[in-house]
Amino acid sequence: MNPKRILARAALLLFAAVFVLFAYRLVLVTAFAAKILDHPQYLNLLKGPVSRTTQTSHGLTFDVYSPAVRRPATLMMIHGVNPTGKDHPDIIRIAETLSQVGFKVIVPDLTRMKRQSVSSQDSEDVLTVAQTFPEEFGMVCISYGCGPTLVAAAADAVRDRVRFVITFAGYFDMVSELRYMVTSPDNALGYDKWIYASANAAQIGNDSQKYWDMFRSSTTEEFDRRFADLPPEVIARVHAISPSHSVSQLKAHLIVVHGEDDPCIPVSQSRELDSAAESAGLEHNLFVFRIYGHTQPQWPALSWRSFGDTYVPEGFKMFRLANLVLSLR
């Protein structure tokens, strides 16, 4: 056979193989992004189900989502404050999604956060699970689960093995978040400060009168004055769950995701986290979505204008995020 024909056929086959791989990647990223946005049917059709088992170790219960691949990357996912913990439908959907694209996903059940309580013990629980991983791993956290996650990721015992941390609607500084929660007008979509105060009274506040007075503050100035007047051990407990005090110790790639109009944890918290990552010399990415409130997407009514102004740019932004996550496997 003519050598030129052989070379031409080889080049054609190579081009076809590259095209098929590119097309598959495009379809996979699109299906991945769609399931994150609560349209699971495309990825489910492409990848099928994953195995989900419940295990117990070191006094903690956690779910393990295992993909049908030989050497999956390990990823720990930390839920936020919700009464069902690891069994919340959104947590299950996202864990399944990450497993379908090649991650072995471990989701601990943090009992205190199921009661809307956040404490340094949560960071210790996250660290306990993380220390069982023999290899490098990634972390993803939701809402109030991001404080304990980032604090744990910066611990000496694991920080050299944490490859990346993805935060979604998380907080950077607990004092600032408390100030926002306490002094902002009541919002049906936001957290009820009195539920939070009651859940954390014994864990953080020693159930002291000064602790309750702080939650009665009506202005930021009043809050700052009353917070400063808390017992030193209470202030220390609040700082202990603030990533603002530990980001400089991180070594992981930080991917920060937040909704522009989040009524629970303001987007300024994630912007500050991203700026801190920049100052610490960390690899970092910031994605701010206009379609998200706190953790649920809120699409406008479909029209030609909303298609061009919202659906296309926000969909492309989610595609970029999904592609970045896939590259971390």
C-alpha positions in Angstrom: 0.0 0.0 0.0 1.1 3.5 -0.8 2.8 5.0 2.3 1.0 8.3 1.7 -2.3 6.5 1.9 -1.3 4.8 5.1 -0.3 8.1 6.7 -3.5 9.7 5.5 -5.7 6.9 7.0 -3.7 7.1 10.2 -4.2 10.8 10.4 -7.9 10.4 9.7 -8.3 7.8 12.4 -6.4 10.0 14.8 -8.7 12.9 14.0 -11.8 10.8 14.4 -10.6 9.5 17.8 -9.8 13.0 19.0 -13.2 14.2 17.8 -15.0 11.4 19.6 -13.2 12.1 22.8 -13.9 15.8 22.6 -17.6 15.1 21.8 -17.9 12.7 24.7 -16.3 15.2 27.1 -18.7 17.9 25.9 -21.7 15.6 26.5 -20.4 14.5 29.9 -19.7 18.0 31.2 -23.1 19.1 29.9 -24.9 16.2 31.6 -22.9 16.8 34.8 -23.9 20.4 34.9 -27.5 19.6 34.2 -27.7 17.2 37.1 -26.2 19.7 39.5 -29.0 22.0 38.3 -31.5 19.3 39.2 -32.0 17.8 35.8 -30.6 14.3 36.5 -32.0 12.3 33.6 -29.2 13.0 31.1 -26.3 11.9 33.4 -28.3 9.0 34.7 -28.8 7.8 31.1 -25.1 8.3 30.3 -23.6 6.8 33.4 -26.2 4.8 35.2 -26.6 4.2 38.9 -23.8 4.1 41.5 -23.4 2.0 44.6 -24.4 3.7 48.0 -23.5 2.0 51.2 -23.7 3.2 54.8 -20.8 2.5 57.1 -19.7 3.4 60.7 -16.3 4.2 62.0 -14.8 6.1 65.0 -18.4 6.7 66.2 -19.4 8.4 63.0 -21.9 7.2 60.4 -21.2 8.0 56.7 -22.4 7.0 53.2 -20.0 5.9 50.6 -20.9 6.4 46.9 -18.8 4.2 44.7 -18.5 4.6 40.9 -17.9 1.7 38.5 -14.3 2.7 37.7 -11.1 1.0 38.7 -9.3 3.8 40.6 -11.7 6.5 41.6 -10.5 9.8 43.1 -11.6 10.2 46.8 -13.8 13.1 47.7 -15.4 13.9 51.1 -18.6 15.9 51.1 -19.9 17.8 54.1 -23.5 18.8 54.4 -24.8 22.0 56.0 -27.4 22.6 58.7 -30.5 20.6 57.8 -32.5 18.1 59.8 -31.9 15.1 57.5 -28.1 15.5 57.2 -26.5 13.2 54.7 -30.0 11.9 53.7 -31.2 15.3 52.3 -32.3 14.8 48.7 -30.0 17.5 47.4 -27.0 16.0 49.2 -27.9 12.6 47.8 -28.3 14.0 44.2 -25.0 15.9 44.3 -23.1 13.0 45.9 -24.5 10.7 43.2 -23.5 13.2 40.5 -19.9 13.4 41.7 -19.7 9.6 41.9 -21.1 9.1 38.4 -18.3 11.2 37.0 -15.5 9.2 38.7 -15.3 10.2 42.4 -15.6 7.9 45.4 -17.7 10.2 47.6 -17.8 9.9 51.4 -20.6 11.8 53.2 -20.4 11.9 57.0 -23.6 12.4 59.0 -22.9 15.4 61.4 -25.5 15.1 64.1 -24.9 18.6 65.6 -25.5 20.3 62.3 -28.7 18.4 61.9 -29.8 20.4 64.9 -28.5 23.6 63.4 -25.5 23.6 65.7 -22.0 24.4 64.5 -19.0 23.8 66.7 -15.3 23.0 66.6 -16.3 19.4 67.3 -17.6 19.3 63.7 -14.1 20.2 62.5 -12.7 17.4 64.6 -15.3 14.9 63.2 -14.4 15.9 59.6 -10.7 15.5 60.4 -11.4 12.1 62.0 -12.9 10.9 58.7 -10.2 12.6 56.6 -7.4 10.9 58.5 -8.8 7.4 57.4 -7.9 8.2 53.8 -4.5 6.8 52.8 -4.3 8.8 49.6 -4.8 12.4 48.5 -8.4 13.5 48.4 -10.7 16.4 47.7 -13.4 18.0 49.8 -16.7 19.7 49.0 -18.9 21.5 51.5 -22.3 23.1 51.6 -23.3 26.3 53.5 -22.5 26.1 57.3 -20.6 22.9 56.6 -17.9 24.9 55.0 -16.5 26.4 58.2 -15.6 23.0 59.8 -14.5 21.7 56.4 -12.0 24.5 55.8 -10.7 24.4 59.4 -10.1 20.6 59.1 -8.5 21.0 55.6 -5.9 23.3 57.1 -5.0 20.9 60.0 -1.4 19.7 60.0 -2.5 16.0 59.9 -4.1 16.3 56.4 -3.4 19.5 54.7 -0.6 18.0 52.6 -3.0 15.5 51.2 -6.0 17.8 50.5 -5.9 18.4 46.7 -8.8 20.8 46.5 -11.8 22.2 48.4 -15.0 23.3 46.8 -17.2 25.5 48.9 -20.8 26.2 48.0 -22.6 29.1 49.8 -20.1 28.9 52.7 -19.0 31.4 55.2 -15.5 32.9 55.8 -15.8 34.6 59.1 -18.3 33.4 61.8 -18.4 36.7 63.6 -19.4 38.5 60.4 -21.9 35.9 59.6 -23.5 36.1 63.1 -23.6 39.9 62.7 -25.4 39.6 59.4 -27.8 36.9 60.8 -28.6 38.9 63.9 -29.0 42.4 62.5 -30.5 41.8 59.1 -34.3 42.1 58.6 -36.3 38.9 59.0 -36.3 36.9 55.8 -38.5 33.9 55.1 -35.7 32.3 53.1 -33.0 33.1 55.7 -32.0 31.3 58.8 -34.1 32.0 62.0 -31.6 33.6 64.4 -33.5 32.3 67.4 -33.4 28.7 66.2 -29.7 29.1 65.7 -29.3 30.8 69.1 -31.1 28.0 70.9 -29.2 25.2 69.0 -25.9 26.7 70.0 -26.6 28.1 73.4 -25.0 25.3 75.4 -22.4 24.3 72.7 -21.0 27.8 72.1 -22.6 30.3 74.4 -22.6 28.6 77.8 -26.3 29.7 77.8 -25.2 33.0 79.4 -27.4 36.1 79.5 -24.8 38.0 77.5 -25.0 35.4 74.8 -28.8 35.9 74.5 -28.4 39.7 74.6 -26.1 39.5 71.6 -28.9 37.9 69.6 -31.2 40.8 70.6 -28.9 43.4 68.9 -30.7 45.5 66.3 -27.6 47.3 64.8 -24.1 46.2 63.8 -22.6 48.6 66.4 -24.8 47.1 69.1 -23.8 43.6 68.0 -20.1 44.3 68.0 -20.3 45.8 71.5 -22.2 42.9 72.9 -20.0 40.3 71.1 -16.9 41.9 72.6 -18.5 41.6 76.0 -19.0 37.9 75.8 -16.8 35.6 78.0 -13.4 34.9 76.4 -14.1 31.2 76.1 -17.3 31.9 74.1 -15.5 34.3 71.7 -12.8 31.6 71.3 -15.4 29.0 70.3 -16.7 31.3 67.6 -13.3 32.0 66.2 -12.5 28.3 66.3 -15.1 27.7 63.5 -14.0 30.6 61.4 -12.0 29.7 58.3 -10.7 33.3 58.4 -8.2 32.1 61.0 -7.0 29.1 59.1 -7.1 29.8 55.3 -3.4 30.9 55.4 -2.6 27.3 56.5 -4.3 25.7 53.5 -2.4 24.1 50.6 -5.4 23.0 48.6 -6.8 24.5 45.3 -9.8 26.5 46.5 -12.9 26.6 44.3 -15.5 29.1 45.8 -19.1 29.0 44.6 -21.9 31.3 45.8 -25.2 32.8 44.8 -25.3 36.6 44.2 -28.5 37.1 46.2 -28.0 34.6 49.0 -30.4 35.5 51.8 -28.7 33.3 54.4 -24.9 33.8 54.0 -24.1 36.9 51.9 -21.9 36.5 48.8 -19.4 38.9 50.5 -18.3 35.9 52.7 -17.2 34.0 49.6 -15.5 37.0 48.0 -13.5 37.5 51.2 -12.6 33.8 51.2 -11.4 34.1 47.6 -9.4 37.2 48.4 -7.8 35.4 51.4 -6.8 32.5 49.1 -5.2 35.1 46.7 -3.3 36.6 49.6 -2.2 33.1 50.8 -0.8 32.3 47.3 -3.3 29.5 46.8 -4.7 28.4 43.4 -8.3 29.6 43.5 -11.4 30.1 41.4 -14.5 32.1 42.2 -17.9 31.4 40.6 -20.8 33.7 41.5 -24.2 32.7 40.1 -27.2 35.0 39.6 -29.5 32.0 39.5 -28.9 30.9 43.1 -30.4 32.2 46.3 -28.8 30.1 49.0 -28.5 26.5 47.7 -31.4 26.2 45.3 -31.4 27.5 41.7 -34.1 30.0 40.9 -34.5 30.4 37.1 -36.6 33.3 35.8 -39.6 32.7 33.5 -38.2 31.7 30.1 -38.4 34.5 27.5 -36.1 35.7 24.7 -34.7 38.3 27.1 -34.1 35.9 30.0 -32.7 33.3 27.6 -30.0 35.8 26.5 -29.5 37.5 29.8 -29.6 34.6 32.2 -30.0 31.1 30.8 -27.0 31.3 28.4 -24.4 33.1 30.6 -25.4 31.2 33.8 -25.5 27.9 31.9 -22.1 28.5 30.4 -20.7 29.4 33.9 -22.1 26.2 35.3 -20.5 24.3 32.3 -17.1 25.9 33.2 -17.5 24.9 36.8 -18.4 21.3 35.9 -15.5 21.1 33.5 -13.1 22.3 36.2 -14.4 19.8 38.7 -14.0 17.0 36.1 -10.4 18.0 35.5 -9.7 17.4 39.2 -10.4 13.6 39.1 
